[in-house]
């Protein structure tokens, strides 16, 4: 093997029947191991203006450039999602309405996640075990058991969730 190059296995598996050599590339120790290194999530950048920034959303979708965003100016999917955001029913969506709507959706999503966890946690101890989720699902769930104690907490599941991808520049 050449110095500073790496052979990566193909999709056919690790048997090495077909491999790709990438000169000057060496994978990190955690690549393809399924374990994220400690520290901040790679997708989270401090101070990043994300999709929940109402001013950016208004500027992006304001088709007639009047500085106001109406539901009709949004793409079809966003119309369904943000149609309820206009709480004062004046037509345009204000930055405050968009921010409040995003916070409400986040709270709803978190409540649903807690309810799903509580449903699986049959004994109510705050942890999921092999007995509670079954052997087949446990094979996937045990990968997030950070302290390897055979119990998976809601915090461990939350920490293992992938970070949201930053918005694509258009």
N, C-alpha and C positions, 0 to 999 in steps of 0.2 A: 504494500500500500504506500502511496506517495505521502510524504510528510505534508501535513496540513490539509488532508482530504479525508473524506468519510464515506463509507459505503452504507447506504440506507436500504433496508429490505423493501421489497415491492409489496404490493397488495396480496401477492400470493402467499405471504407468510414469512416467517423468520427462517425458513429452511435455506434461504439464500440462493434459490434457484435462479432468481432474476433480481439483480440489485442495481441501484443507481449510484454512481460515483459523482460526488459534487466536490470539485477542487476548492480548497480554502474554506471548507465548511466542516465544523465539528459540532455535533449536537450537544446541548447542555445535558447535565446529568439527569435532569428530571424529564427530558423530552420523551414523550410516549409512555411515561411511567404511570400516568394518571394521577400523579400527586403534584400539587402546586407548591412551589417554594413558599416559605413564610414571608410575610410582608404584605404590602398593599396589592390588591388585585391588579393584574396587568392592564385591564381595560379602564380602570379608574384613574383619571388624571386630575390632580388638584387644580381647582380653578377653571376647569373646562366648562365651556358653555354647551350644555347638552340639549337634548330634545325637549326638556321640561322648561326651557327658557322661553317665557311667553313672548317677549319682544322679538326674539329670533323667529318664532313660529309665525307671528303676525307679519313680519317683514317678508318672510319666505312665501307665504300664500296669499298676500294681499294683491290680487290680480289687477285691480283698477288703480292701485297706488294712491288711495285716498287716506292711508294711515289707519284704516279700520278693517277688521277682518270679520266677514260674515260667514255663516255656515255654508252658504251657496258657493263661496270661493274655495272651499276646501275640497280635496279629492273625496271620492265617494266613501271610501273606508273611514276616512277621518270625519266625514259628515255624520256617520252613524255613531262614532265614538264621542265626538264633541258636540253633538246636537243638543245635549242636555246641559252643556256648560253655560249657556246664556240664561242665567238665573233671573235676571231682571227683565227679560223678554223685550229688550230695546232693539234687537237686531244684531248690532256688532258685538263681537266677543272681546271683552276687555282683558288686559293682562291679569288683573286680579281674578276675574272669572276663570280664566284658563289655569292659573296657579291653584286656585281652590279646587277645581275639577281634578287636576292631577293629584293633589293631596288626598282627595276623597277616593280616587281609584286605587291609590297606594294602600290606604287603610283597608279598603274592601279586599284587596288582594292578600294582605297580611292576615285578615280575619279568616279568609278561606283557607289559607295555608295552616293556620292554627287549628281550624276545625278538622282538616284532613289528618293532621298529626294526632289530634286527640282521638279521632275515630280509630286510627291504627293502634294507639297506645291503650290497649284493652285494660291493663291493670291500673292505669292512671298515675304511674310513677314518674312520668316525664321523660321516659326513654323508650326506644323501640328495641326489641330483641328478636332473635331468630324465631322464637315461639309465636310472637305477635304478628310478624309479617310473612312468615312461611319461608321455606328453604329457597325457593326460586327467587323471590324478591330480595331475600337476605344477601344473596350473592352480589347484588348490585349495591345494596344499602351499606354493607359492611365496609366498602371502600372509603366511606366518609368518617368512619370511626377513628378519629384523630388519636385518641389515647389508647386504642386497641383493648378496651375493657369488655367488649362484647355487647355494649349498649350504645345506641346512637341517640344523641340528644337533638332537640330542635336547633340549638346553636350550631352543632356540628353540621347539620343539613344545610343551614343558612350559609355557613362559611364555605361550603363546597359548591354552592350555586355559582355558575359562571357569571362574571360581570357583564353588564350590558355593553354592547358594542357602541363605540362612538358613532355619531351620525356620519353618513357618507356625504362628502362635499359634492355639490352638483354644479 
